[in-house]
Amino acid sequence: MKKFKDRWDIHANWQLLFPCIGLIGLLFSAYLISNKITTQVFKLSDTDESYWLSIIMITLFFFIPLVGLTLKIFTVLEKKWEITYRWELIAIFIVFAITGSTAAKVSDPILSFLNFNRETTNGWIYWPLRIFLIFPIYQILLVIVGWIFGQFNFFWNFEKKMLRRMGLARFIK
């Protein structure tokens, strides 16, 4: 455990929460992929004898490369983002995941409230509207969720940099 803590610059036990959540998130992603493959490609249902064996095997098949890819991405972004501790990378990735998923989920009910339903609105109108709506929701949630995970300064600087690049620097101080 000491080696693990040293590798991720973990100085307090509460910081172990981030690697645990990160690994659970990667395992869940691998499970979702394996579930799709098992049910749609192999046409197995949970009543089939080989269903759970397939789920476990395919989940492990995707989980291991996902962990490897994530670690490679960490080494690149660690230098680029100039973070203080390596465990913060995991917290930052978790914030991005939660924010993206939440913004996408929240945008659909808002559009429905505004009478733009996927079934009744032309796709050429619905999808650009949804993307246009997701963007500001995502920006606001990014700072809020970043604050919850103790990464407010990183995400506030991230937002300011993005707004400057979009020519909206007058909205920030």
Secondary structure, DSSP 8 states (H G I E B T S, - for coil): -HHHHHHTT--SGGGGHHHHHHHHHHHHHHHHHHHHIIIIIS---TTSTTHHHHHHHHHHHHHHHHHHHHHHHHHHHHHHHT-SSTHHHHHHHHHHHHHHHHHHHHHHHHHHHTT--TTTS-HHHHHHHHHHHHHHHHHHHHHHHHHHTT-HHHHHHHHHHHHHHTT-GGG--
